[in-house]
């Protein structure tokens, strides 16, 4: 849930918050003076999205032959049935502002994708909205993607979700980094294409603009630019099983022997600990939640957790927490981390962690 909060650090008192927001607004206005979206709008149209539900009540908010969508407290749950035979489930955390859920064939596959817009709360303002997307592969399994940034509602969809002249879907991901009181705010705009049940980063020139497009306080900071340009929220190709050959290790979750290291220190894992995946307790105490794999690899908790069971059931969790990883304690999984997201130049984590259960 903490992933949904902000890319900025909040001030604890109201007056400071007002001053900070006015500063964010001023710098945001500078960004909007030359927003790359304006150029993209000349080469594309808003992708028509059909609104099917809103998070405006508890309980069932949508049902069809293929989907059941429910809201229980702050947890949005989507259950798919029929195809594939063993079904699938997706969970996401919704803020008090609610959400909107849409359908459209974003990737041109003939299959209806789900698009979930969750407005953010806090000091990031319009740049704190989360867009969660479920594409579907040829087997009917959900392929998740998400980004937090600026995603504005318009009459027939979301302004940053576009359709090019050839019918292909693209998404402009514009987000803010930094803090107005500590080094200023920078803005990054990245362009993604939606094709073949996957989302892929587009680099280079489009509509006369160069992507990624970075502006703001640190736009001339070479070290900052290098790290920010490493952000890549691309997914694996959803219909391809060849990616499984790239798995690095087998792990067992929830072993009685915890692997803990000081935050930022490399993990030393003994053979006896070789089947562990545990949360770094020291890092958690320092608000740096991390996962340690049995080969010593250490990274922060991902934006999305995908769990594939041997039965064929797939579970997708947006903004997973410690408990979501520990729920896998009785299984044996191969692990693959996919993509990279950053809240700042020195605060990065995997976009997706995929756990494939082994027999």
N, C-alpha and C positions, 0 to 999 in steps of 0.2 A: 504493500500500500504506500510505503514511503516513497516509492519511485514516482508516484503520481503527484506528489505535493508541489515541488517547485524545482526550477533550475537556479533560483536565487535563494539567499539566506534571508529569512524574515526578521525584521525588527520586532521586539516584544511589545512595544507600546504604540498606541494609536497615532500620536503626532509624528513619530519617526516613520511609521508606515506611510502616512500621507506624504511626507517629504520624499520618501524613497519612490513612491509611485509616480509623483510628479516628475522626478528625475528620469524614471524609466520611460514615461510618456514623452518627455522631451527628446530623449535619445531615440525612441521608437519613431518619432516624427522625422528625425534626420534619416533614419533607415528608409522610411516610406517615401522620402523625396526621390529615391531611385530604387524602388522595389522591383526586383526581377520579375515579380508576378505580372506587372504591367506589360512587359514585353511578351511574356508567355501568353497572356490573354489575346494578343494580336494573332497568335498562331494556333489557337485551340479554343474550345468551348467548355463550359462547365459540364462535367460528365453527369448525365441525368440519373439521379438516384431516387428510388421509390421508398418513401418513408413507410416502414411497417409497424414501428412501435416506438414508445417513449417510456422512460423510467419515471412514470408519473403516479405509480401506485404499487403496492406490494402484491405479491402473488403472481399469477399467470398474466403476462402482458401481451403474449402472442402465441398462437398455435396454428400449425398447418400440418399437412400430411408428412412433412419432412422435419419440422422443427417444433420444439417447445421452448419458450423463453420465459423465464421467471425471475422475479426480483425478491430476494429475501434479505431484509436489512440493507446492507450496502453491497451485497454480492449479487451480481448479474450472472445467471447461469443459462447456458444454451445447450440443449440436448438435441442431437441429431439421430435420426433413426431411419431404417429402411435401406440406405446405401451409405457406407458398406454395411454388411449384414450385422456386424458386431457393434455398430454405432460409434458415437463420439460425444465428448462433452467439453465445454469451454466455460471457464470462470473468469470474471473480471470484477474489479472493485470500482464502484461508482461513488462519486462525491455527492454531497448534499444538493448540488445543483441539478443532478439528474443525468440523462443521456438521451441520445436519439439513435435509432437503429434503422439502417437502410439496406436495400438489396439492389444489385445491378451486376451485369456481366462485365466486370472490370477488365478481365484478362482476355476477352474474346474467345473463351473456351466453350461457350454455350451453357455454362453452369453459372448459377446465380451466386455471387459473392455476398458476404455480409460486411457492412461497414458500420462501425460503432463510434460515435463521437461522444467523448466524455469531457465536458468543460472542467478546467482546472480551478483550483482555489489558491489564493495566496498572492505573493508579490510579483509573480511572473505575468500576471494579467492575461492579455489575449494570447501570450505565447506559452501558456500553461495547459492548453487543451490537448487531450490525448485522442489519437485516431487509432483504433484497433480494427484490423481487417482480417477476415477469414476468406481466403481463396480455397478452392477445392480441386484436388488432383483427379486423375482419370478413374481412381478407385473410390472417389467420394469422400476422401479424408480431408479434414481441414488443414490448410497451410497458413499459419498465422504470420502477421506482420503488424508492427505498431510503431508509432512515433509520437513524441510530445513536442508541440510547437504551436504555430498559429494555423488554425483551421476554422474558417468563418462560414457560418450558415448563410446560404442564399436561397432564393425561391425554389430552385429545382435541384439542390444538392449542396455541395461544399465547394467554396470558391477555389481552393487549392487542389481539388481533385478534378483533373481536366481530361478532355478527350481530343486527341489529335485528328487531323483530317482523314487519316486512314482507319479511324475507329479505335486505335490503341489508347489505353488509359495511362496517364502519367500523374504523379503526385509531387507537388512542390512542398518540401519540408523546410520551413523557415523557423528557426528557433534562436533563443537568446542565451548567451553565456556570460557569466561574471556577475558583478554587482556594482551599482552606481557609486557606492561609497568606497569600494576597494578595487581600484584599477579600471573602473568603468564597465560598460556593457558592450559586448560585441554580438553581431548577428551573422548567422550562417544560413545559407539557403542551398539545399541539395535537391536534385531532381532524380526521381525514380520512375522507371517504366514498369508497368504491370503486364506481364505476358507469360503464357504457359504455366499458370498456377504458381508464379513466382514474382518477386519484386526485386528489381535489379538497379543498382546505382548507375546513373547516366553521368559521364564525365565529359568535359569539353564544351563546345559551343552549341547553344540552342537559342533560337529566337534572338540572336545577336548578343546574348549574354554568355559569360564563361562560368561554368559550374565545376566545383562548388563556388558560390558567390559569398564573399566574406567582407563585412564592413563593420564600422564601429571603432571602439576605443583601442583595440589591439590588432587592427587590420594590417599594421606594418610590423608586428612582432613576429619575426621569422620562426622562433621556437614554438610560439603559440599556433601559428599557421600550419606548421608541420604536423603537430599533434592533432589539430582539429581536422585536417585533411585525411587523417587516418580513420575517421568515423565512416562506417559503412554498414548500413542496416539491411543490406541485401539478404534475401533468404536463399536456401538451397532450392534447387528445382524440385517441386513437390512430387512430380511423377517419376522421378529417377531413384532407383534403389542403389545405383552405383556409389552413392555418397557413403554408404555404410562401410565400404572398404577403407574409409579414412578414419575410422574410430581408433582411438589411441590406447584404450585400456578397458579392463573390466573392473567394476567397483562394487562393493557391497555397502549399502547405506546403513547408518545407525549402529555401527559396531560399538561394543561396550568401551573400547579403548579409543578415546578421543585424540585427534591430531590437533594440537594447538601450538601456535608459534606467535611471537610478537608481531604486531602489525608492521607490514613492510619487510619482514625478514623472510628469507627463503625457507621453505619447509624441508625438514629432514625426516624422511619417512623410512622406518625400519621394515624389514620383510614381514615381521609380525603384524605391522599396520598396513600392509599392502592391499587390504581389501576395504579400507575405510574411505568414507566420504563424510566429513564432519564440518560443522561451522567453527571457524576460528574464534574461540571464546574471547581472547584478548582483543581481537579486532572488533568484535561486537561491542565490547565495553568502550571502545573508542569510536563508536558509530561508523565502523568500517566493516560491514558485514561481508564475509568472504567464505568461499568454498575451497576446500583443499582436496584434491584428488589423490589417488593412491600412488601416482607417479611423482608427487610433489608439486604438481601444477596448482597454482593459487590464483583465484580471480574472484571478483565480487559477484554477488547474486545477480543473475541475468534479468533482462526485461521480461522474457517469456520462457516458460518451462513447457516442454512437449514430452509427454510420456507415452511410448508405444508399448502395449502389452503383447504377450505372445498370442493372446486370443484374437488380436486384430483391433482391439479397442484403443482409441487415441484420446488422451486428455490434454487439453491446452489450458495453461494458467497464465494470464497476464499479471505482471507484478507479483511473482511468487515470493513467499516468505520462508523463513526457516522451517516452519512446520510442514510446508509443502514438500521440501526435500526429505525431511525425516519420515514422511509418510511412506517413503519407498524402502523402509528399513529391512523388509523381508525379501526383497528382490535382488536379482543380479542383473546389472545393466552395462551396456557399453555406452560411453558418454562422448558427445561431440558438442563443442561450442561453435556457434555460427554467428558471424558478424561482430561488430564492435560499436558501442555507443559511449558517449562521454558527456558528463555534466560540466566538465572543465578540462583544461589541457592535462591535468594530472589526476583525473577521477574518471577512469574508464572501466567498462565491464562488458561481458558478452551480451549481444542482443538476444540470442536464443541459446538455451541449453537443451539438447535433445537426449533423452534417455531411452534406449531401446532394450527392452527386457530380453534376457537370454534364457533359453530352455535349460 
